[in-house]
Amino acid sequence: MAGPAGGQAGAWTTMRGFQRDRSVTRQKLRPGTTRRIIAFARPYRRLLIGFLLVVVFDAALGTALPLIFKAIIDDGIIPGRVGVVEVLAGVVAVIALVDAGMSLLQRWLSVRVGEGLIFDMRAQVFDHVQRQPLAFFSRTQTGALITRLNNDVLGAQSAFTNTLSAVFSNVLTVSFTLAAMFTLSWQVTLIALVLLPVFVLPARALAPRLAALTRESYSLNAEMNTTMTERFNVAGALLAKLYGDPAREAGVFRRQAGRVRDIGVTQAMYGRIFFASLTLVASLATAVVYGLGGRYAAQGHIAVGTIVALTAYLGRLYMPLTQLSNVQVDVMTALVSFERVFEVLDLEPAIVDRPGAAELPVHAGGTSLEFDHVSFRYPAASEVSLASLESVAVLDPRVPAPVLHDVTFRVAPGELVALVGPSGAGKTTISQLVPRIYDAVGGAVRVGGVDVRDVTLASLRAAVGVVTQDAHMFHDTIRANLAYARPDATDERMWAALDAARIGALVRSLPDGLDTVVGDRGYRLSGGEKQRLAIARLLVKEPSVVVLDEATAHLDSESEAAVQRALGAALRGRTALVIAHRLSTIRDADRILVISDGRVAEEGRHADLLARDGLYAELYRTQFAAGSPLSPAPAPAPAEAEAEAGPIGEFGALEGPVERLASA
C-alpha cells in the first residue's frame, strides 16, 4: 500500500491550508501590489532562479524513479538479468543521494530568500514605524502594530518560501506524474483520478468549520495574551491586587483556556480524520491499480513493472492535487500579508526633514527659543493612522479644532520662562512643538533664530532636552538608560550627571552601581528617584534648550525639593521652558506666561502678575487658599543636599526602593 507523498507531515500541511479563511479570496488587492512584491524580491532574483531550477530538477528526478522500478522488474527480474537489476538498483541509490542533496540545496536557497526577506521587511517596517509622529502611536493599538511586524511579515515571507515552492513544485509534480501515468496506462490513470473528489470534496466541506475554529482559537489566544500582559506588568499587577479578585481572575482565564483546549481537541480530531481520509483514498486507489492493472497484466495487456510504477506514481499524485485545490486561498493569503505590510510602509511620517534641511547652528552664547504667531491643531486620524491598526472600519474624518491661537513669545538665551494655566489650556502642546513632536500649522517655532522645520530632526533633538511628568525608563540598567540619550557617554560623564542630579550617592550605594536594572518602566525606583534619573539622562545629553513638562507634579514635598535642587544644576546656563502645576516651583522664573484657551493671557514676573489680580492671581489664590502662601524651602548645603538625596533622606534608613534594588 502506497501512502501519500510527504507522509503525515504533508497531510498536516495540506490541512493547515484548509484551515485558512476562504473569505480572503474575495478581497481586492490594490493595483500594483504584485509589481511591488516582485520589486521587493528583486535583490534575491538569482537565488530565486536557482531555487526554481532545483525544484524543476527535483520534480523530474522524482518522476524518473517509478520508471526505473518498472525497468528493474520488466527488464531485470522477470528475464532473470541480474546485471541489469544491479545496475538499475545502483542508479536508484545514486538518485536517492542526488535527491537528498537537491533537498538540502532547495531548503538552503528557500531559507536564504525567506530569511533575507524577513530581515529586509522587518528592518524597513521598524525604521518606518519609529519615524511616525506621536499621534500615530496615541491612536494605534500596540498589539495590532506588533502583529504587522511579526505575523504579516512572516506571512509575506511564506509567499516565497512555502507558497511559491509548493505551487511550483506541485504543478510540476502533477504534470510530470500525469504525463508518465497516461503514457503507461491511460485507463488505469483515469480510474485513479475519479477517486480524488471522494477526498477533496469532503475536505473542502470541512474547510469553513476548520477556518472558524482557527479564527476563534486565535481570538481567544489574543485575549489571554492581553489579559496576561495587562495583569503581569507592574501597574496592572498593583491594580489587580488592590481591586481584583484572584478567584474571579483565575475563573475568567480558565474559561478562556478551557475553550482553547476544546478547540485544540476538535482540531486534532479533524486532522486525524483528514489524514485517515487521505490515506484511505490512496489505499483505495492502490487497490484499484493492483486489481485492474493486475487483471490487464494477467491478460498480457501491460507489463508487471507498469503496475508497480503506476502504484508509485499514485503516492506522488494525490497530495499535490489536493494542495492545488486550495492554491487560491494560499496565494491570496500570502498576497494579503504583503499588502498589509505595504499599507504600513505607505503611511508617510508627518514629521520629516525638509529637502535641504541644515544642521541647527550651535551658538556659543546660548540658544534662543521663539514662538512667532503660532497656531496649531492636532492631526486628524486620516492624516496619521490606519483603520486596520485602530480596529475600526473607517477612520474618523473629522478635523480636530485648533488648540493654540496666535501664540507669540520669546525666551532669550539662558532665560527661564514658565508656562502656567488651567488643565487643557495648551501648555504641553506648546512644549511639544519645540522638539517637533508636532508641527505648527500656522506661524513658526524658532530655535537659535532658525525655524525648526528648516533644520534636521537629529540636530534639533540633540539641542533640545525634555523631562516629562512621567519619566519613562526602559527595563534595563541605569547605564543603558543614561546612554540612551548619548550612546558614546563615558562612565565619568554618567557619574558627573548623576551627581549633578543629586542621585549619585544612591547609585553608588547599590551593589551593581550603574549596572543595576531599574525594572519595568523604572518601577523599582521611587517617583523622586526616577525623576532625578531622568534629569541625569538629560545632563548626559547636554542640550542647550531644556523643556520640563510638570516634572514635579506628582511628587511629595520632600521628593520635590530634591528634584528642584537637581533641576537647578540641569538648568544652569541653559534656555529653559518649564511647565508647572505647582506655582510655588516657578516663583523665581525670569518670566511667567499664563496660558488660557490656547492663548497667552498674561505675561510677567510672579510679583507683577499677582499685582495685576488677573488669571494668575486667581490660580495662585485657588492653589494656596487652604494655607498661607508658600515660600521657597531653604536650600541645604551641597553636602547636605547629596545626603538628603540618598536613601535615608528620601525613604528612611531601613526600607524603600534602595533595599528593593539591592536585594534583587
Buried (B, 14 or more C-beta within 10 A) or exposed (E): EBBBBBEBEBBEBBBBBBBBBBEBEEEEBEEEBEEBBEEBBEEBEEBBEBBBEBBBBBBEBBBBBBBBBBBBBBBBBEEEBEEBBEBBEEBBEEBEEEBEEBEEBBBBBBEBBBEBBBEBBBEBBEEBBEBBBBBBBEBBEEEEBEBBBEEBBBBBBBBBBBBBBBBBBBBBBBEBBBEBBEEBBEEBBEBBBEBBEEBBEBBBEBBEBBBEBBEEBEEBBEBBEEBEEEBEBBEBBEEBEEEBEEEEEEEEBEEBEEBBEEBEEBBEEBBEBBBEBBBEBBBBBBEBBBEBBEEBBEEEEBBBBBBBBBBBBBBBBBBBBBBBBBBEBBBBBBBBBBBBBBBBBEBEEBBBBEEEBEEBEEBEEBBBBBBBEBBBBBBBBBBBBBBBBBEBEEBBEEEEEBBBBBBEBEBBBBBBBBBBBBEEBBBBBBBBBBBBBBBBEBBBBBBBEBBBBBBBBEBBBBBBBBBBBBBEBBBBBBBBBBBBBBEEBEEEBBBBBBBBBBBBBBBEEBEBBBEBBBBBBBBBBBBBBBBBBBBBBBBBBBBBBBBBBBBBBEBEEBBBBBBBBBBEBBBEEBBBBBBBBBBBBBBEBBBBBBBBEBBBBBBBBBEEBBEEEBBBBEBBEEBEEEEEEBEEEEEBEEEEBBBBBBBBBBBEEEEBBBBBBEEE
